[in-house]
Amino acid sequence: MPSEDNPLLNRPHSTAGNTSGPVTPGPAMTPNPGAASVDRSTPAATPGEDAHRHPTGSAKAGSVRDILEAVILALILAFTFRTFMVEAYVIPTGSMAPTLNGAHFRVICPQCGWVFDANANVEQQWVRQYNPADGQTQEGMANMPNGELTDPYAISSPAYITCPNCHFPIPVTSLPDQPVIRRRIQVQNGYQDLYFPYACNGDRILVMKYLYWFDPPRRWDIVVFKEPLNGRQNYIKRLVGLPHNTVEIVGGNVFIDGIIAHKPPTVEKAMLQLVYDNDFYPRDAGKTRRNGRVWTSPWIAVRQGMYGGHWDTGGPVIRFAAVNPARRGELSFQQRGHYLLNGEGYDATFPRHQENHLVGDLYVSAIWQATSPFSAISLVVGTRSNRYKVALSHDGKLGLKQWIPARKAFVPVNPGRLDFIKKIPPLHPGTPYAVSMSNIDHQIRFWFNHRLVLQYTPRWTVRQALKFRDYQIQYGREIPRVFVNVTGVCTLRHLNLMRDIYYTQAHVENSEGSDLGPGTATAGHPLKLRSGEYFMMGDNSAYSADGRVWDRVDPALADLHLPIGVVPQRYILGKAFMVYWPAGFRLFDGHGWPLIPNVGKMRLTR
């Protein structure tokens, strides 16, 4: 695995911005009866006297004492809450990106406007080092294994960062956090310029420490634990394997006891990653870029005009026009460049040395508005051997069909085989409707107006997955397909295509970089977990040093006889449940400390 990945979690330093738990308000301050009592020997004020008397010395002392007691009590409650309930951590690296960010650069594409974060590698930083041999202080790049960001301008970036939405090469000098510092270093053939943008700290998260004492861990939880290699560092990963499970990763998916593992709908959506969002249509579409390439929309009209209709895909709103209200039109998403591959925009600052895999687990959504009384829409998602169509007509009728390669046709799926299907009322011309479909982990879901109305879970075993993998090796990779079919004049707004996480086949390497063989739980090498054993993986699979690639076990765990890649129950520290402080914004027009909260990214973790 690459040396850039360091899943160590840092606890916050003792600064005002690193509150380790919510501050519990102290009790209401009440006057001290003794200090505030009236001296009855003092006569009442007469009309000619000042009725506003100054407090006595004992009253002042009592007020100060009350305030101190309240502050001390609040601190005690806060520390108690931190010690026994919740702990705060800072995430330095991107092994869980984009779900949770480590140190990163903020990026805005100047062409399509897509806003994203790109990894800042905390393991390589610009530092000043004292050389005792000559007594000189030198500056340069150095390894920083502790995972802490020493200075916001200490991490270098490539000269260009590729936009994951429109693939525009963004000059690092144009990043929104200015200035970008340029440093020149001497290399073998002369000099090289390094660029140092402003690096933001990673997400600050809250971890429920003792939840698992009362409620056992669940698959897909985001968990903080002590790594089992040396037992010194805290890692954060997603829990995949539970005690007594057999875990195997095939074709980018997780299989438990020989059956593909499915995610709850909320977790499935939280783990989605961008393929292409048509709301962010680039301004330079159709023009030649500095790299000689021309970007055109990946949404292509199929058989344009054949049915008497016409598609306009030249903007963020896609329109279908037809004279006959019963005319049909079809859009197809074309795989090109990095689209549909397992690359992640967060990793745009990394060299692309990992294997590229086509991802067939996809999610498509849009706001569909039709004017025809005979309107209809259908969404098609999947590879040739796992392709499904969900069709919705103007009368609210909903149906699911499966593509049968041998027949080269879609065949209806018996409604009795569905997990569930819910009624939809008749549609009204001119009304916009939100429709979305996912084909992820061999489970088909369809949402109507953000309500899950259809779900189908065909059986898919590890044996079938391995057979499909061998077929792809022999005959080539199947390209996933996404189609949008419509009937009648309509518009498509907010057309968005996303993908599921693709878990890669990792290899174990020792500290010298020697390949020790296939990783734990990879295809053909299932992992059998025993009581009290768990298996964890990072969401940024290609750059996560997790249970797949660990090469040893902490000697302190010798009594458990743990297999490599396993986390024991005693090393689990808690469940991450909230990002309470994502990287903030700097004061004074981009200068100073990042004290302005990024409220829009504060969220519960899933």
Secondary structure, 3 states (H helix, E strand, C coil): CCCCCCCEEECCCCCCCCCCCCCCCCCCCCCCHHHHCCCCCCCCCCCCCCCCCCCCHHHHHHHHHHHHHHHHHHHHHHHHHHHHCEEEEECCCCCCCCCCCCCEEEEECCCCCCEEEEECCCCEEEEEEEECCCCEEEEEEEECCCCCCCCCCCCCECCEEECCCCCCEEEHHHCCCCCCEEEEEEECCEEEEEEECCCECCCEEEEECCHHHCCCCCCCCEEEEECCCCCCCEEEEEEEECCCCEEEEECCEEEECCEECCCCHHHHHHCCEEEEECCCCCCCCCCECCCCCECCCCEEEECCCCCCEEEECCCCCEEEEECCCCCEEEEEECCCCCCCECCCHHHHHCCCCCCCCECCCEEEEEEEEECCCCCEEEEEEEECCEEEEEEEECCCCEEEEEEECCCCEEEECCHHHCCEECCCCCCCCCCEEEEEEEEECCEEEEEECCEEEEEECCCCEHHHHHHHHHHHHHHCCCCCEEEEEEECCEEEEEEEEEECCCCCCCEEECCCCCEEEECCCECCCCEECCCCEEEEECCCHHHCCCCCCCCCCCHHHHHHCCCCCCEEHHHEEEEEEEEEECCCECHHHHCCCCCECCHHHCEECC
